[in-house]
Amino acid sequence: MYYELPKKDKKIARQLMDKGLLIEFEKGLNSFAAILEEWKATNGDVKETYYKIFSAVKDFDKHIARRYDGIGGSRYLETVIYQLVDDLYDVSEIDEFSPPVKADTLRFVKSWKEM
């Protein structure tokens, strides 16, 4: 999906994408910490735990790269929509978008969530 945003909306989208990225980083770190906590609590296998962490970091890194690397302005709205579909932040965060962009965003989010 390619959607060229007006300059004002592009700035808002960029701020939302940055916020979502930080939330994703925190979620990733929490999931890695949970693997270590389980290992400590159960005195689990060191090699198995290492591979769990390695795999989790690798998968997370692929997700982050797919979503955020090399984004041009035409993909800003798409990224914000994916973040909203993943419930990274509340939909009220898009209230600053211009009315047509906000309406399109809500429509896209609704259709994605219905899939």
LUMKOLZA-388506 format. One line per field, with one value per atom (N, C-alpha, C): x, y, z; residue number from 1; residue in one letter. Coordinates in nm, 4 decimals, decimal comma. Atoms other than C-alpha are relative to their C-alpha. Layout:
N
xx: (X|...) .
yy: (Y|...) .
zz: (Z|...) .
resi: (NUM|...) .
resn: (A|...) .
***
This chain:
115
xx: (0,0846|0,0000|0,0898|-0,0752|0,1432|-0,0979|0,0913|-0,0196|0,0853|-0,0821|0,1511|-0,0727|0,0594|0,0794|0,0392|-0,0391|0,0683|0,1114|-0,1170|0,3737|-0,0338|0,0387|0,1929|-0,0303|0,0350|0,0547|0,1220|-0,1229|0,3925|0,0798|-0,0715|0,5482|-0,0654|0,0737|0,2781|0,0251|-0,0242|0,3210|0,1398|-0,1386|0,6974|0,0105|-0,0011|0,6416|-0,0661|0,0687|0,3962|0,0856|-0,0860|0,6343|0,1138|-0,1072|0,9147|-0,0512|0,0595|0,6843|-0,0248|0,0272|0,5758|0,1263|-0,1263|0,9339|0,0550|-0,0467|1,0297|-0,0835|0,0876|0,7289|0,0371|-0,0403|0,8344|0,1327|-0,1267|1,1894|-0,0226|0,0284|1,0528|-0,0642|0,0633|0,8307|0,1034|-0,1040|1,1284|0,0891|-0,0860|1,3480|-0,0714|0,0761|1,0720|-0,0106|0,0087|1,0370|0,1346|-0,1327|1,4144|0,0245|-0,0160|1,4127|-0,0800|0,0836|1,1308|0,0701|-0,0756|1,3476|0,1082|-0,1052|1,6316|-0,0580|0,0638|1,3984|-0,0435|0,0400|1,2612|0,1220|-0,1236|1,6157|0,0507|-0,0462|1,7116|-0,0904|0,0956|1,3952|0,0031|0,0051|1,4194|0,1375|-0,1361|1,7973|0,0072|0,0122|1,7360|0,1319|-0,1155|1,9737|0,0583|-0,0669|2,2278|-0,0027|-0,0068|2,2661|-0,1391|0,1378|1,8907|-0,0485|0,0409|1,8315|0,0708|-0,0734|2,1042|-0,0661|0,0616|1,9422|-0,1389|0,1306|1,6005|0,0156|-0,0243|1,7380|0,0485|-0,0532|1,9338|-0,1125|0,1119|1,6256|-0,0994|0,0941|1,4015|0,0546|-0,0614|1,6457|0,0024|-0,0058|1,6891|-0,1382|0,1362|1,3122|-0,0481|0,0408|1,2531|0,0704|-0,0762|1,5274|-0,0569|0,0607|1,3697|-0,1300|0,1265|1,0332|0,0271|-0,0328|1,1861|0,0524|-0,0562|1,3807|-0,1090|0,1084|1,0746|-0,0897|0,0950|0,8622|0,0621|-0,0542|1,1037|0,1165|-0,1182|1,4122|-0,0388|0,0158|1,4232|-0,1374|0,1352|1,0803|0,0080|0,0165|1,0002|-0,1329|0,1214|0,7262|-0,1280|0,1205|0,4830|-0,0421|0,0347|0,4936|-0,0223|0,0204|0,4545|-0,1369|0,1339|0,0797|-0,0180|0,0064|0,1089|0,0617|-0,0675|0,3512|-0,0826|0,0869|0,1240|-0,1193|0,1144|-0,1661|0,0405|-0,0469|0,0357|0,0230|-0,0207|0,1322|-0,1340|0,1329|-0,2337|-0,0642|0,0545|-0,3364|0,0644|-0,0715|-0,0723|-0,0239|0,0336|-0,2160|0,1219|-0,1186|0,1174|-0,0329|0,0473|-0,0624|-0,1468|0,1437|-0,4159|-0,0323|0,0431|-0,6047|-0,0202|0,0161|-0,6615|0,1279|-0,1269|-0,2951|-0,0049|0,0065|-0,3996|-0,0936|0,0934|-0,6371|0,0580|-0,0617|-0,3854|0,0087|0,0023|-0,4005|-0,1102|0,1070|-0,6009|-0,1203|0,1200|-0,9633|0,0006|0,0024|-0,9231|0,1007|-0,1020|-0,6026|-0,0452|0,0504|-0,7555|-0,1095|0,1097|-1,0668|0,0543|-0,0588|-0,8584|0,0729|-0,0740|-0,6388|-0,0953|0,0981|-0,9378|-0,0641|0,0614|-1,0918|0,0955|-0,0984|-0,7711|0,0206|-0,0194|-0,7219|-0,1183|0,1198|-1,0794|-0,0007|0,0009|-1,0470|0,1080|-0,1056|-0,7158|-0,0405|0,0386|-0,8583|-0,1134|0,1089|-1,1582|0,0478|-0,0539|-0,9332|0,0221) .
yy: (-0,1171|0,0000|0,1243|-0,1245|0,3360|0,1157|-0,1093|0,6485|0,1206|-0,1189|0,9826|0,0957|-0,0864|1,1911|0,1457|-0,1414|1,5695|0,0188|-0,0242|1,7177|-0,0041|-0,0032|1,7827|-0,1419|0,1365|1,4270|-0,0915|0,0789|1,2837|0,0171|-0,0273|1,4514|-0,0754|0,0711|1,3061|-0,1504|0,1432|0,9613|-0,0387|0,0278|0,9783|-0,0087|0,0026|1,0574|-0,1275|0,1223|0,7685|-0,1230|0,1145|0,5299|-0,0108|0,0014|0,6307|-0,0526|0,0465|0,5765|-0,1506|0,1428|0,2370|-0,0837|0,0734|0,1314|-0,0182|0,0115|0,2071|-0,1011|0,0971|0,0077|-0,1409|0,1324|-0,2819|-0,0437|0,0343|-0,2682|-0,0480|0,0392|-0,2850|-0,1379|0,1328|-0,5826|-0,1086|0,0964|-0,7585|-0,0282|0,0177|-0,6980|-0,0783|0,0740|-0,8241|-0,1480|0,1414|-1,1441|-0,0698|0,0591|-1,2018|-0,0212|0,0106|-1,1364|-0,1171|0,1122|-1,3893|-0,1338|0,1234|-1,6574|-0,0190|0,0091|-1,5783|-0,0287|0,0239|-1,5681|-0,1455|0,1413|-1,9115|-0,0882|0,0768|-2,0431|0,0051|-0,0144|-1,9043|-0,0734|0,0610|-2,0291|-0,1524|0,1454|-2,3821|-0,0645|0,0506|-2,4118|-0,0824|0,0687|-2,5048|-0,0212|0,0323|-2,6268|0,1276|-0,1215|-2,3572|0,0095|-0,0008|-2,4541|0,0249|-0,0163|-2,4799|0,1438|-0,1373|-2,1435|0,0990|-0,0876|-1,9796|-0,0002|0,0075|-2,1033|0,0628|-0,0669|-1,9845|0,1511|-0,1450|-1,6350|0,0401|-0,0301|-1,6403|0,0012|0,0099|-1,7498|0,1139|-0,1089|-1,4949|0,1336|-0,1252|-1,2103|0,0042|0,0053|-1,3218|0,0250|-0,0189|-1,3443|0,1430|-0,1372|-1,0112|0,0984|-0,0879|-0,8462|-0,0023|0,0095|-0,9740|0,0803|-0,0747|-0,8310|0,1505|-0,1427|-0,4915|0,0473|-0,0385|-0,4826|0,0076|-0,0018|-0,5736|0,1210|-0,1080|-0,3098|0,1389|-0,1351|-0,0188|0,0357|-0,0338|-0,0444|0,0571|-0,0574|0,1765|0,0549|-0,0517|0,3289|0,1367|-0,1296|0,6064|0,0597|-0,0693|0,8613|-0,0654|0,0636|0,6605|-0,1217|0,1153|0,3784|0,0389|-0,0444|0,5894|-0,0424|0,0319|0,5427|-0,1501|0,1459|0,1702|-0,0480|0,0390|0,1401|0,0369|-0,0412|0,3376|-0,0949|0,0923|0,1118|-0,1338|0,1272|-0,2032|0,0122|-0,0202|-0,0572|0,0016|-0,0044|0,0146|-0,1380|0,1359|-0,3346|-0,0862|0,0740|-0,4720|0,0577|-0,0633|-0,2495|0,0527|-0,0560|-0,0803|0,1273|-0,1186|0,2387|0,0179|-0,0203|0,3667|0,0737|-0,0611|0,4674|0,1510|-0,1440|0,8100|0,0772|-0,0641|0,8816|0,0610|-0,0524|0,9489|0,1201|-0,1131|1,2310|0,1257|-0,1190|1,4892|-0,0055|0,0098|1,3557|0,0889|-0,0738|1,5615|-0,0938|0,0856|1,4372|-0,1084|0,1075|1,2493|-0,1120|0,1009|1,0740|-0,0819|0,0715|0,9858|-0,0981|0,0871|0,8442|-0,1203|0,1111|0,6364|-0,0963|0,0841|0,5111|-0,0887|0,0781|0,4021|-0,1078|0,0971|0,2307|-0,1165|0,1053|0,0401|-0,0876|0,0767|-0,0619|-0,0927|0,0819|-0,1856|-0,1189|0,1107|-0,3911|-0,1036|0,0938|-0,5438|-0,0840|0,0724|-0,6371|-0,0988|0,0916|-0,8032|-0,1227|0,1137|-1,0357|-0,1213) .
zz: (0,0000|0,0000|0,0000|0,0074|-0,1012|0,0107|-0,0314|0,0362|0,0330|-0,0235|0,0041|0,0936|-0,1015|0,3120|-0,0215|-0,0032|0,3305|0,1039|-0,0848|0,5041|0,1492|-0,1413|0,8361|0,0515|-0,0400|0,8484|-0,0007|0,0061|0,7508|0,1296|-0,1253|1,0567|0,1163|-0,1048|1,2837|-0,0115|0,0219|1,1282|0,0449|-0,0398|1,1837|0,1526|-0,1467|1,5536|0,0518|-0,0416|1,5844|-0,0280|0,0316|1,4102|0,1004|-0,1001|1,6488|0,1336|-0,1250|1,9471|-0,0061|0,0161|1,8143|0,0017|0,0021|1,7514|0,1413|-0,1382|2,1120|0,0786|-0,0669|2,2335|-0,0447|0,0498|2,0105|0,0618|-0,0644|2,1478|0,1426|-0,1378|2,5006|0,0056|0,0042|2,4130|-0,0285|0,0320|2,2593|0,1194|-0,1176|2,5621|0,1102|-0,1008|2,7916|-0,0353|0,0386|2,5901|0,0184|-0,0217|2,6023|0,1498|-0,1454|2,9777|0,0551|-0,0468|3,0229|-0,0244|0,0276|2,8603|0,1048|-0,1027|3,1001|0,1385|-0,1299|3,4004|0,0137|-0,0041|3,3111|0,0203|-0,0137|3,2768|0,1438|-0,1378|3,6181|0,0980|-0,0936|3,7879|-0,0049|0,0149|3,6508|-0,0061|0,0171|3,6348|-0,1291|0,1290|3,2706|-0,0703|0,0825|3,0064|-0,0613|0,0467|2,9185|-0,1526|0,1462|2,5532|-0,0601|0,0492|2,4954|0,0215|-0,0302|2,6632|-0,0915|0,0913|2,4571|-0,1377|0,1323|2,1361|-0,0018|-0,0076|2,2533|-0,0111|0,0056|2,3099|-0,1392|0,1325|1,9849|-0,1038|0,0945|1,7908|0,0188|-0,0286|1,9635|-0,0499|0,0456|1,8907|-0,1528|0,1464|1,5291|-0,0613|0,0510|1,4693|0,0226|-0,0321|1,6414|-0,0925|0,0875|1,4376|-0,1420|0,1332|1,1144|-0,0045|-0,0069|1,2213|-0,0036|-0,0054|1,3046|-0,1354|0,1299|0,9773|-0,1068|0,0994|0,7682|0,0171|-0,0255|0,9339|-0,0134|-0,0136|0,9742|-0,0915|0,0797|0,7515|-0,1367|0,1326|0,4455|-0,0322|0,0233|0,4903|-0,0670|0,0642|0,2492|0,0434|-0,0413|0,3040|-0,0466|0,0516|0,0933|0,0832|-0,0851|0,3512|0,1462|-0,1382|0,6660|0,0511|-0,0480|0,6883|0,0162|-0,0094|0,6223|0,1312|-0,1235|0,9131|0,1226|-0,1110|1,1469|0,0109|0,0001|1,0455|0,0616|-0,0584|1,1243|0,1502|-0,1430|1,4606|0,0735|-0,0631|1,5393|0,0014|0,0058|1,4282|0,1083|-0,1049|1,6671|0,1389|-0,1286|1,9460|0,0740|-0,0641|2,0100|0,0765|-0,0704|2,1109|-0,0332|0,0139|2,1364|-0,1295|0,1252|1,8246|0,0147|-0,0218|1,9819|-0,0351|0,0364|1,8989|-0,1401|0,1367|1,5380|-0,0120|0,0029|1,6353|-0,0642|0,0590|1,5115|-0,1528|0,1456|1,1547|-0,0564|0,0669|0,9085|-0,0125|0,0037|0,8876|-0,1084|0,0988|0,5559|0,0299|-0,0326|0,6667|0,1199|-0,1176|1,0036|-0,0417|0,0451|0,8325|-0,0767|0,0753|0,5903|0,0922|-0,0946|0,8727|0,0786|-0,0763|1,0805|-0,0865|0,0916|0,7781|-0,0253|0,0244|0,7025|0,1237|-0,1241|1,0673|0,0225|-0,0183|1,0899|-0,0957|0,0968|0,7717|0,0310|-0,0373|0,8880|0,1208|-0,1219|1,2269|-0,0260|0,0336|1,0611|-0,0763|0,0777|0,8586|0,0859) .
resi: (1|1|1|2|2|2|3|3|3|4|4|4|5|5|5|6|6|6|7|7|7|8|8|8|9|9|9|10|10|10|11|11|11|12|12|12|13|13|13|14|14|14|15|15|15|16|16|16|17|17|17|18|18|18|19|19|19|20|20|20|21|21|21|22|22|22|23|23|23|24|24|24|25|25|25|26|26|26|27|27|27|28|28|28|29|29|29|30|30|30|31|31|31|32|32|32|33|33|33|34|34|34|35|35|35|36|36|36|37|37|37|38|38|38|39|39|39|40|40|40|41|41|41|42|42|42|43|43|43|44|44|44|45|45|45|46|46|46|47|47|47|48|48|48|49|49|49|50|50|50|51|51|51|52|52|52|53|53|53|54|54|54|55|55|55|56|56|56|57|57|57|58|58|58|59|59|59|60|60|60|61|61|61|62|62|62|63|63|63|64|64|64|65|65|65|66|66|66|67|67|67|68|68|68|69|69|69|70|70|70|71|71|71|72|72|72|73|73|73|74|74|74|75|75|75|76|76|76|77|77|77|78|78|78|79|79|79|80|80|80|81|81|81|82|82|82|83|83|83|84|84|84|85|85|85|86|86|86|87|87|87|88|88|88|89|89|89|90|90|90|91|91|91|92|92|92|93|93|93|94|94|94|95|95|95|96|96|96|97|97|97|98|98|98|99|99|99|100|100|100|101|101|101|102|102|102|103|103|103|104|104|104|105|105|105|106|106|106|107|107|107|108|108|108|109|109|109|110|110|110|111|111|111|112|112|112|113|113|113|114|114|114|115|115|115) .
resn: (M|M|M|Y|Y|Y|Y|Y|Y|E|E|E|L|L|L|P|P|P|K|K|K|K|K|K|D|D|D|K|K|K|K|K|K|I|I|I|A|A|A|R|R|R|Q|Q|Q|L|L|L|M|M|M|D|D|D|K|K|K|G|G|G|L|L|L|L|L|L|I|I|I|E|E|E|F|F|F|E|E|E|K|K|K|G|G|G|L|L|L|N|N|N|S|S|S|F|F|F|A|A|A|A|A|A|I|I|I|L|L|L|E|E|E|E|E|E|W|W|W|K|K|K|A|A|A|T|T|T|N|N|N|G|G|G|D|D|D|V|V|V|K|K|K|E|E|E|T|T|T|Y|Y|Y|Y|Y|Y|K|K|K|I|I|I|F|F|F|S|S|S|A|A|A|V|V|V|K|K|K|D|D|D|F|F|F|D|D|D|K|K|K|H|H|H|I|I|I|A|A|A|R|R|R|R|R|R|Y|Y|Y|D|D|D|G|G|G|I|I|I|G|G|G|G|G|G|S|S|S|R|R|R|Y|Y|Y|L|L|L|E|E|E|T|T|T|V|V|V|I|I|I|Y|Y|Y|Q|Q|Q|L|L|L|V|V|V|D|D|D|D|D|D|L|L|L|Y|Y|Y|D|D|D|V|V|V|S|S|S|E|E|E|I|I|I|D|D|D|E|E|E|F|F|F|S|S|S|P|P|P|P|P|P|V|V|V|K|K|K|A|A|A|D|D|D|T|T|T|L|L|L|R|R|R|F|F|F|V|V|V|K|K|K|S|S|S|W|W|W|K|K|K|E|E|E|M|M|M) .
***
